[in-house]
Amino acid sequence: MTANASDGKPFFHAERIYMPQAGDSRGSQMVLGPDKKLGLLRDTSIQPFAAKEEVFEIPLPAGVQQGKVEVNLRYEPRPGNVYPLHNIIRSANPITN
């Protein structure tokens, strides 16, 4: 997810990775490779037909009154193999109290 000011300059960027995270049962560190995976530590994957909601709080730098927020959802089964799924661009204005 990226947020850009009205002049196109980015001021916020965040990434979230959704996947099952496996461990070797010796600690809480994630391991890679089928020969080392012995159990799931946690599963943050997006389940089929289930709604998933994320909240991002974006601090606005001084002088920025409006901008654009772009969210990209992609499937990456292996590093380098990227399949775009969704791309959403919305205008954003700050919330005033």
N, CA, C and O atoms as a Tinker XYZ file with bonds, in Angstrom:
   388  protein
     1  N      0.835000   -1.148000    0.000000    73     2
     2  CA     0.000000    0.000000    0.000000    64     1     3
     3  C      0.892000    1.227000    0.000000    63     2     4     5
     4  O      1.864000    1.294000    0.753000    81     3
     5  N      0.565000    2.199000   -0.843000    73     3     6
     6  CA     1.346000    3.424000   -0.948000    64     5     7
     7  C      0.407000    4.616000   -0.909000    63     6     8     9
     8  O     -0.663000    4.587000   -1.516000    81     7
     9  N      0.802000    5.664000   -0.198000    73     7    10
    10  CA     0.051000    6.917000   -0.176000    64     9    11
    11  C      0.937000    8.012000   -0.760000    63    10    12    13
    12  O      2.089000    8.178000   -0.357000    81    11
    13  N      0.378000    8.761000   -1.721000    73    11    14
    14  CA     1.102000    9.847000   -2.384000    64    13    15
    15  C      0.379000   11.163000   -2.147000    63    14    16    17
    16  O     -0.850000   11.207000   -2.088000    81    15
    17  N      1.152000   12.236000   -2.010000    73    15    18
    18  CA     0.576000   13.580000   -1.906000    64    17    19
    19  C      0.017000   13.978000   -3.266000    63    18    20    21
    20  O      0.248000   13.292000   -4.262000    81    19
    21  N     -0.720000   15.088000   -3.306000    73    19    22
    22  CA    -1.335000   15.520000   -4.564000    64    21    23
    23  C     -0.291000   15.854000   -5.636000    63    22    24    25
    24  O     -0.614000   15.855000   -6.824000    81    23
    25  N      0.957000   16.137000   -5.234000    73    23    26
    26  CA     2.013000   16.392000   -6.219000    64    25    27
    27  C      2.701000   15.110000   -6.697000    63    26    28    29
    28  O      3.637000   15.171000   -7.494000    81    27
    29  N      2.234000   13.930000   -6.207000    73    27    30
    30  CA     2.786000   12.650000   -6.640000    64    29    31
    31  C      3.911000   12.117000   -5.782000    63    30    32    33
    32  O      4.386000   11.006000   -6.018000    81    31
    33  N      4.356000   12.881000   -4.788000    73    31    34
    34  CA     5.456000   12.448000   -3.933000    64    33    35
    35  C      4.951000   11.477000   -2.859000    63    34    36    37
    36  O      4.036000   11.822000   -2.112000    81    35
    37  N      5.533000   10.260000   -2.763000    73    35    38
    38  CA     5.068000    9.298000   -1.758000    64    37    39
    39  C      5.459000    9.727000   -0.344000    63    38    40    41
    40  O      6.559000   10.229000   -0.110000    81    39
    41  N      4.518000    9.515000    0.602000    73    39    42
    42  CA     4.820000    9.826000    1.999000    64    41    43
    43  C      4.510000    8.671000    2.944000    63    42    44    45
    44  O      4.755000    8.780000    4.146000    81    43
    45  N      3.975000    7.566000    2.427000    73    43    46
    46  CA     3.698000    6.399000    3.277000    64    45    47
    47  C      3.747000    5.144000    2.415000    63    46    48    49
    48  O      3.255000    5.135000    1.287000    81    47
    49  N      4.348000    4.078000    2.958000    73    47    50
    50  CA     4.401000    2.790000    2.272000    64    49    51
    51  C      4.353000    1.686000    3.330000    63    50    52    53
    52  O      5.042000    1.769000    4.346000    81    51
    53  N      3.551000    0.668000    3.093000    73    51    54
    54  CA     3.473000   -0.474000    4.012000    64    53    55
    55  C      3.202000   -1.738000    3.210000    63    54    56    57
    56  O      2.540000   -1.702000    2.173000    81    55
    57  N      3.721000   -2.853000    3.704000    73    55    58
    58  CA     3.493000   -4.153000    3.082000    64    57    59
    59  C      3.020000   -5.122000    4.143000    63    58    60    61
    60  O      3.469000   -5.077000    5.288000    81    59
    61  N      2.115000   -5.994000    3.756000    73    59    62
    62  CA     1.671000   -7.085000    4.613000    64    61    63
    63  C      1.815000   -8.371000    3.811000    63    62    64    65
    64  O      1.485000   -8.414000    2.625000    81    63
    65  N      2.304000   -9.408000    4.457000    73    63    66
    66  CA     2.476000  -10.698000    3.805000    64    65    67
    67  C      1.517000  -11.682000    4.473000    63    66    68    69
    68  O      1.521000  -11.838000    5.694000    81    67
    69  N      0.703000  -12.337000    3.661000    73    67    70
    70  CA    -0.269000  -13.296000    4.161000    64    69    71
    71  C      0.149000  -14.680000    3.716000    63    70    72    73
    72  O      0.152000  -14.981000    2.522000    81    71
    73  N      0.502000  -15.528000    4.679000    73    71    74
    74  CA     0.943000  -16.877000    4.346000    64    73    75
    75  C      1.002000  -17.732000    5.605000    63    74    76    77
    76  O      1.114000  -17.196000    6.707000    81    75
    77  N      0.930000  -19.033000    5.462000    73    75    78
    78  CA     1.184000  -19.893000    6.610000    64    77    79
    79  C      2.670000  -19.805000    6.971000    63    78    80    81
    80  O      3.532000  -19.826000    6.092000    81    79
    81  N      2.955000  -19.706000    8.250000    73    79    82
    82  CA     4.340000  -19.589000    8.702000    64    81    83
    83  C      4.693000  -20.824000    9.511000    63    82    84    85
    84  O      4.105000  -21.091000   10.559000    81    83
    85  N      5.666000  -21.572000    9.005000    73    83    86
    86  CA     6.024000  -22.849000    9.610000    64    85    87
    87  C      7.305000  -22.733000   10.416000    63    86    88    89
    88  O      8.149000  -21.879000   10.147000    81    87
    89  N      7.441000  -23.607000   11.412000    73    87    90
    90  CA     8.638000  -23.647000   12.246000    64    89    91
    91  C      9.197000  -25.046000   12.324000    63    90    92    93
    92  O      8.610000  -25.999000   11.810000    81    91
    93  N     10.341000  -25.158000   12.973000    73    91    94
    94  CA    10.999000  -26.464000   13.093000    64    93    95
    95  C     10.759000  -27.102000   14.458000    63    94    96    97
    96  O     11.406000  -28.097000   14.786000    81    95
    97  N      9.855000  -26.562000   15.254000    73    95    98
    98  CA     9.461000  -27.018000   16.600000    64    97    99
    99  C     10.552000  -26.811000   17.650000    63    98   100   101
   100  O     10.423000  -27.308000   18.769000    81    99
   101  N     11.612000  -26.096000   17.317000    73    99   102
   102  CA    12.668000  -25.803000   18.287000    64   101   103
   103  C     12.598000  -24.368000   18.798000    63   102   104   105
   104  O     13.315000  -24.003000   19.730000    81   103
   105  N     11.736000  -23.554000   18.192000    73   103   106
   106  CA    11.628000  -22.160000   18.598000    64   105   107
   107  C     10.516000  -21.487000   17.816000    63   106   108   109
   108  O      9.747000  -22.142000   17.113000    81   107
   109  N     10.441000  -20.168000   17.947000    73   107   110
   110  CA     9.367000  -19.433000   17.283000    64   109   111
   111  C      9.826000  -18.762000   15.994000    63   110   112   113
   112  O      9.126000  -17.900000   15.463000    81   111
   113  N     10.991000  -19.147000   15.488000    73   111   114
   114  CA    11.500000  -18.559000   14.255000    64   113   115
   115  C     10.955000  -19.311000   13.046000    63   114   116   117
   116  O     10.904000  -20.541000   13.031000    81   115
   117  N     10.547000  -18.542000   12.026000    73   115   118
   118  CA    10.024000  -19.149000   10.806000    64   117   119
   119  C     11.169000  -19.784000   10.020000    63   118   120   121
   120  O     12.268000  -19.235000    9.949000    81   119
   121  N     10.896000  -20.948000    9.433000    73   119   122
   122  CA    11.895000  -21.641000    8.615000    64   121   123
   123  C     11.348000  -21.833000    7.208000    63   122   124   125
   124  O     10.135000  -21.873000    7.004000    81   123
   125  N     12.239000  -21.951000    6.254000    73   123   126
   126  CA    11.880000  -22.188000    4.865000    64   125   127
   127  C     12.416000  -23.543000    4.429000    63   126   128   129
   128  O     13.415000  -24.027000    4.962000    81   127
   129  N     11.758000  -24.138000    3.476000    73   127   130
   130  CA    12.209000  -25.430000    2.961000    64   129   131
   131  C     11.390000  -26.568000    3.532000    63   130   132   133
   132  O     11.185000  -26.636000    4.744000    81   131
   133  N     10.916000  -27.465000    2.673000    73   131   134
   134  CA    10.053000  -28.551000    3.132000    64   133   135
   135  C     10.740000  -29.520000    4.086000    63   134   136   137
   136  O     10.064000  -30.200000    4.858000    81   135
   137  N     12.055000  -29.599000    4.050000    73   135   138
   138  CA    12.760000  -30.517000    4.931000    64   137   139
   139  C     12.857000  -30.002000    6.363000    63   138   140   141
   140  O     13.188000  -30.775000    7.262000    81   139
   141  N     12.574000  -28.706000    6.606000    73   139   142
   142  CA    12.702000  -28.131000    7.936000    64   141   143
   143  C     11.349000  -27.828000    8.593000    63   142   144   145
   144  O     11.289000  -27.634000    9.807000    81   143
   145  N     10.271000  -27.785000    7.812000    73   143   146
   146  CA     8.960000  -27.416000    8.331000    64   145   147
   147  C      8.332000  -28.594000    9.072000    63   146   148   149
   148  O      8.050000  -29.639000    8.486000    81   147
   149  N      8.119000  -28.399000   10.381000    73   147   150
   150  CA     7.516000  -29.461000   11.184000    64   149   151
   151  C      6.155000  -29.069000   11.750000    63   150   152   153
   152  O      5.387000  -29.945000   12.145000    81   151
   153  N      5.841000  -27.792000   11.799000    73   151   154
   154  CA     4.552000  -27.371000   12.339000    64   153   155
   155  C      4.282000  -25.917000   12.034000    63   154   156   157
   156  O      5.200000  -25.147000   11.755000    81   155
   157  N      2.999000  -25.540000   12.088000    73   155   158
   158  CA     2.619000  -24.159000   11.832000    64   157   159
   159  C      2.807000  -23.308000   13.071000    63   158   160   161
   160  O      2.384000  -23.689000   14.162000    81   159
   161  N      3.443000  -22.146000   12.906000    73   159   162
   162  CA     3.549000  -21.171000   13.978000    64   161   163
   163  C      2.296000  -20.308000   14.009000    63   162   164   165
   164  O      1.713000  -20.075000   15.068000    81   163
   165  N      1.895000  -19.842000   12.849000    73   163   166
   166  CA     0.646000  -19.093000   12.683000    64   165   167
   167  C      0.300000  -19.080000   11.205000    63   166   168   169
   168  O      1.148000  -19.287000   10.337000    81   167
   169  N     -0.985000  -18.828000   10.952000    73   167   170
   170  CA    -1.460000  -18.802000    9.571000    64   169   171
   171  C     -2.147000  -17.471000    9.330000    63   170   172   173
   172  O     -3.237000  -17.232000    9.849000    81   171
   173  N     -1.520000  -16.599000    8.546000    73   171   174
   174  CA    -2.103000  -15.296000    8.228000    64   173   175
   175  C     -2.615000  -15.268000    6.790000    63   174   176   177
   176  O     -2.883000  -14.195000    6.249000    81   175
   177  N     -2.753000  -16.439000    6.169000    73   175   178
   178  CA    -3.177000  -16.475000    4.770000    64   177   179
   179  C     -4.624000  -16.012000    4.629000    63   178   180   181
   180  O     -5.417000  -16.098000    5.566000    81   179
   181  N     -4.947000  -15.518000    3.433000    73   179   182
   182  CA    -6.306000  -15.095000    3.127000    64   181   183
   183  C     -7.080000  -16.337000    2.695000    63   182   184   185
   184  O     -6.722000  -16.994000    1.718000    81   183
   185  N     -8.137000  -16.649000    3.426000    73   183   186
   186  CA    -8.913000  -17.848000    3.150000    64   185   187
   187  C     -9.909000  -17.611000    2.017000    63   186   188   189
   188  O    -10.426000  -16.502000    1.881000    81   187
   189  N    -10.186000  -18.622000    1.206000    73   187   190
   190  CA   -11.138000  -18.460000    0.102000    64   189   191
   191  C    -12.530000  -18.098000    0.607000    63   190   192   193
   192  O    -13.018000  -18.667000    1.584000    81   191
   193  N    -13.155000  -17.154000   -0.064000    73   191   194
   194  CA   -14.521000  -16.721000    0.206000    64   193   195
   195  C    -14.721000  -16.142000    1.615000    63   194   196   197
   196  O    -15.859000  -16.024000    2.068000    81   195
   197  N    -13.655000  -15.786000    2.301000    73   195   198
   198  CA   -13.751000  -15.179000    3.627000    64   197   199
   199  C    -13.299000  -13.722000    3.524000    63   198   200   201
   200  O    -12.289000  -13.417000    2.891000    81   199
   201  N    -14.053000  -12.841000    4.148000    73   199   202
   202  CA   -13.697000  -11.419000    4.120000    64   201   203
   203  C    -12.466000  -11.168000    4.984000    63   202   204   205
   204  O    -12.292000  -11.794000    6.030000    81   203
   205  N    -11.621000  -10.256000    4.540000    73   203   206
   206  CA   -10.413000   -9.884000    5.288000    64   205   207
   207  C    -10.350000   -8.361000    5.302000    63   206   208   209
   208  O    -10.343000   -7.731000    4.244000    81   207
   209  N    -10.304000   -7.775000    6.473000    73   207   210
   210  CA   -10.271000   -6.320000    6.588000    64   209   211
   211  C     -8.968000   -5.897000    7.257000    63   210   212   213
   212  O     -8.567000   -6.463000    8.274000    81   211
   213  N     -8.321000   -4.910000    6.682000    73   211   214
   214  CA    -7.081000   -4.355000    7.225000    64   213   215
   215  C     -7.284000   -2.872000    7.485000    63   214   216   217
   216  O     -7.998000   -2.199000    6.741000    81   215
   217  N     -6.661000   -2.365000    8.531000    73   215   218
   218  CA    -6.744000   -0.947000    8.869000    64   217   219
   219  C     -5.330000   -0.374000    8.859000    63   218   220   221
   220  O     -4.424000   -0.908000    9.498000    81   219
   221  N     -5.161000    0.715000    8.129000    73   219   222
   222  CA    -3.891000    1.425000    8.087000    64   221   223
   223  C     -4.140000    2.838000    8.599000    63   222   224   225
   224  O     -5.027000    3.528000    8.097000    81   223
   225  N     -3.382000    3.270000    9.574000    73   223   226
   226  CA    -3.432000    4.656000   10.032000    64   225   227
   227  C     -2.229000    5.363000    9.415000    63   226   228   229
   228  O     -1.078000    5.032000    9.699000    81   227
   229  N     -2.524000    6.339000    8.570000    73   227   230
   230  CA    -1.477000    7.014000    7.810000    64   229   231
   231  C     -1.277000    8.413000    8.366000    63   230   232   233
   232  O     -2.176000    9.248000    8.262000    81   231
   233  N     -0.114000    8.689000    8.957000    73   231   234
   234  CA     0.155000   10.050000    9.427000    64   233   235
   235  C      0.438000   10.972000    8.239000    63   234   236   237
   236  O      1.244000   10.646000    7.368000    81   235
   237  N     -0.225000   12.112000    8.217000    73   235   238
   238  CA    -0.005000   13.073000    7.135000    64   237   239
   239  C      1.131000   14.017000    7.500000    63   238   240   241
   240  O      1.129000   14.586000    8.592000    81   239
   241  N      2.090000   14.192000    6.619000    73   239   242
   242  CA     3.151000   15.157000    6.874000    64   241   243
   243  C      2.587000   16.580000    6.825000    63   242   244   245
   244  O      1.520000   16.818000    6.259000    81   243
   245  N      3.308000   17.502000    7.417000    73   243   246
   246  CA     2.881000   18.907000    7.413000    64   245   247
   247  C      2.737000   19.405000    5.984000    63   246   248   249
   248  O      3.603000   19.163000    5.143000    81   247
   249  N      1.647000   20.096000    5.716000    73   247   250
   250  CA     1.425000   20.671000    4.400000    64   249   251
   251  C      0.659000   19.784000    3.438000    63   250   252   253
   252  O      0.267000   20.252000    2.369000    81   251
   253  N      0.430000   18.530000    3.773000    73   251   254
   254  CA    -0.319000   17.632000    2.886000    64   253   255
   255  C     -1.788000   17.679000    3.287000    63   254   256   257
   256  O     -2.136000   17.334000    4.416000    81   255
   257  N     -2.644000   18.102000    2.373000    73   255   258
   258  CA    -4.072000   18.215000    2.645000    64   257   259
   259  C     -4.874000   17.086000    2.006000    63   258   260   261
   260  O     -5.925000   16.710000    2.527000    81   259
   261  N     -4.409000   16.548000    0.909000    73   259   262
   262  CA    -5.086000   15.431000    0.257000    64   261   263
   263  C     -4.071000   14.611000   -0.509000    63   262   264   265
   264  O     -2.946000   15.049000   -0.751000    81   263
   265  N     -4.484000   13.419000   -0.886000    73   263   266
   266  CA    -3.568000   12.560000   -1.622000    64   265   267
   267  C     -4.288000   11.395000   -2.253000    63   266   268   269
   268  O     -5.517000   11.358000   -2.305000    81   267
   269  N     -3.512000   10.448000   -2.730000    73   267   270
   270  CA    -4.041000    9.235000   -3.332000    64   269   271
   271  C     -3.472000    8.038000   -2.603000    63   270   272   273
   272  O     -2.296000    8.014000   -2.240000    81   271
   273  N     -4.322000    7.042000   -2.392000    73   271   274
   274  CA    -3.902000    5.799000   -1.765000    64   273   275
   275  C     -4.044000    4.691000   -2.803000    63   274   276   277
   276  O     -5.096000    4.539000   -3.423000    81   275
   277  N     -2.971000    3.920000   -2.985000    73   275   278
   278  CA    -2.986000    2.804000   -3.938000    64   277   279
   279  C     -2.703000    1.509000   -3.187000    63   278   280   281
   280  O     -1.717000    1.399000   -2.459000    81   279
   281  N     -3.583000    0.538000   -3.376000    73   279   282
   282  CA    -3.438000   -0.765000   -2.730000    64   281   283
   283  C     -3.324000   -1.824000   -3.817000    63   282   284   285
   284  O     -4.155000   -1.894000   -4.722000    81   283
   285  N     -2.286000   -2.643000   -3.715000    73   283   286
   286  CA    -2.070000   -3.742000   -4.660000    64   285   287
   287  C     -2.113000   -5.058000   -3.905000    63   286   288   289
   288  O     -1.445000   -5.222000   -2.884000    81   287
   289  N     -2.904000   -5.998000   -4.415000    73   287   290
   290  CA    -2.929000   -7.347000   -3.880000    64   289   291
   291  C     -2.378000   -8.258000   -4.955000    63   290   292   293
   292  O     -2.847000   -8.244000   -6.093000    81   291
   293  N     -1.378000   -9.054000   -4.594000    73   291   294
   294  CA    -0.760000   -9.938000   -5.577000    64   293   295
   295  C     -0.459000  -11.283000   -4.939000    63   294   296   297
   296  O     -0.279000  -11.395000   -3.727000    81   295
   297  N     -0.410000  -12.286000   -5.779000    73   295   298
   298  CA    -0.088000  -13.645000   -5.354000    64   297   299
   299  C      1.335000  -13.943000   -5.805000    63   298   300   301
   300  O      1.676000  -13.777000   -6.976000    81   299
   301  N      2.159000  -14.384000   -4.861000    73   299   302
   302  CA     3.564000  -14.666000   -5.161000    64   301   303
   303  C      3.925000  -16.034000   -4.577000    63   302   304   305
   304  O      4.391000  -16.114000   -3.440000    81   303
   305  N      3.711000  -17.125000   -5.352000    73   303   306
   306  CA     3.995000  -18.453000   -4.821000    64   305   307
   307  C      5.483000  -18.701000   -4.574000    63   306   308   309
   308  O      5.853000  -19.458000   -3.676000    81   307
   309  N      6.327000  -18.060000   -5.373000    73   307   310
   310  CA     7.778000  -18.155000   -5.214000    64   309   311
   311  C      8.376000  -16.786000   -5.487000    63   310   312   313
   312  O      7.791000  -16.008000   -6.241000    81   311
   313  N      9.506000  -16.470000   -4.906000    73   311   314
   314  CA    10.131000  -15.179000   -5.219000    64   313   315
   315  C     10.360000  -15.035000   -6.717000    63   314   316   317
   316  O     10.948000  -15.908000   -7.355000    81   315
   317  N      9.893000  -13.935000   -7.262000    73   315   318
   318  CA    10.033000  -13.685000   -8.687000    64   317   319
   319  C      8.793000  -14.015000   -9.498000    63   318   320   321
   320  O      8.602000  -13.451000  -10.575000    81   319
   321  N      7.947000  -14.914000   -9.013000    73   319   322
   322  CA     6.684000  -15.252000   -9.685000    64   321   323
   323  C      5.578000  -14.423000   -9.055000    63   322   324   325
   324  O      5.056000  -14.786000   -8.001000    81   323
   325  N      5.214000  -13.317000   -9.686000    73   323   326
   326  CA     4.217000  -12.403000   -9.140000    64   325   327
   327  C      3.008000  -12.367000  -10.061000    63   326   328   329
   328  O      3.133000  -12.139000  -11.265000    81   327
   329  N      1.835000  -12.595000   -9.476000    73   327   330
   330  CA     0.581000  -12.559000  -10.216000    64   329   331
   331  C     -0.309000  -11.481000   -9.613000    63   330   332   333
   332  O     -0.809000  -11.665000   -8.503000    81   331
   333  N     -0.526000  -10.354000  -10.306000    73   331   334
   334  CA    -1.386000   -9.294000   -9.767000    64   333   335
   335  C     -2.839000   -9.772000   -9.684000    63   334   336   337
   336  O     -3.349000  -10.392000  -10.617000    81   335
   337  N     -3.505000   -9.475000   -8.548000    73   335   338
   338  CA    -4.900000   -9.849000   -8.364000    64   337   339
   339  C     -5.821000   -8.630000   -8.372000    63   338   340   341
   340  O     -6.817000   -8.602000   -9.095000    81   339
   341  N     -5.486000   -7.624000   -7.566000    73   339   342
   342  CA    -6.311000   -6.413000   -7.472000    64   341   343
   343  C     -5.409000   -5.189000   -7.377000    63   342   344   345
   344  O     -4.311000   -5.250000   -6.822000    81   343
   345  N     -5.886000   -4.083000   -7.923000    73   343   346
   346  CA    -5.210000   -2.796000   -7.799000    64   345   347
   347  C     -6.301000   -1.747000   -7.606000    63   346   348   349
   348  O     -7.135000   -1.552000   -8.490000    81   347
   349  N     -6.300000   -1.076000   -6.465000    73   347   350
   350  CA    -7.324000   -0.090000   -6.135000    64   349   351
   351  C     -6.645000    1.238000   -5.853000    63   350   352   353
   352  O     -5.681000    1.295000   -5.090000    81   351
   353  N     -7.147000    2.317000   -6.469000    73   351   354
   354  CA    -6.641000    3.666000   -6.233000    64   353   355
   355  C     -7.814000    4.523000   -5.773000    63   354   356   357
   356  O     -8.855000    4.565000   -6.429000    81   355
   357  N     -7.640000    5.215000   -4.626000    73   355   358
   358  CA    -8.683000    6.079000   -4.086000    64   357   359
   359  C     -8.076000    7.410000   -3.666000    63   358   360   361
   360  O     -6.922000    7.476000   -3.243000    81   359
   361  N     -8.879000    8.478000   -3.790000    73   359   362
   362  CA    -8.481000    9.777000   -3.259000    64   361   363
   363  C     -8.696000    9.773000   -1.754000    63   362   364   365
   364  O     -9.635000    9.151000   -1.256000    81   363
   365  N     -7.833000   10.460000   -1.040000    73   363   366
   366  CA    -7.925000   10.496000    0.418000    64   365   367
   367  C     -7.832000   11.927000    0.924000    63   366   368   369
   368  O     -7.022000   12.723000    0.449000    81   367
   369  N     -8.675000   12.233000    1.896000    73   367   370
   370  CA    -8.653000   13.519000    2.579000    64   369   371
   371  C     -8.495000   13.264000    4.070000    63   370   372   373
   372  O     -8.983000   12.253000    4.572000    81   371
   373  N     -7.826000   14.154000    4.785000    73   371   374
   374  CA    -7.644000   13.946000    6.226000    64   373   375
   375  C     -8.973000   14.050000    6.976000    63   374   376   377
   376  O     -9.887000   14.762000    6.560000    81   375
   377  N     -9.057000   13.328000    8.081000    73   375   378
   378  CA   -10.234000   13.387000    8.957000    64   377   379
   379  C    -10.043000   14.561000    9.908000    63   378   380   381
   380  O     -9.018000   14.657000   10.583000    81   379
   381  N    -11.016000   15.442000    9.961000    73   379   382
   382  CA   -10.947000   16.588000   10.870000    64   381   383
   383  C    -11.927000   16.369000   12.015000    63   382   384   385
   384  O    -13.030000   15.860000   11.813000    81   383
   385  N    -11.515000   16.759000   13.218000    73   383   386
   386  CA   -12.376000   16.589000   14.398000    64   385   387
   387  C    -13.235000   17.819000   14.616000    63   386   388
   388  O    -14.023000   17.862000   15.560000    81   387
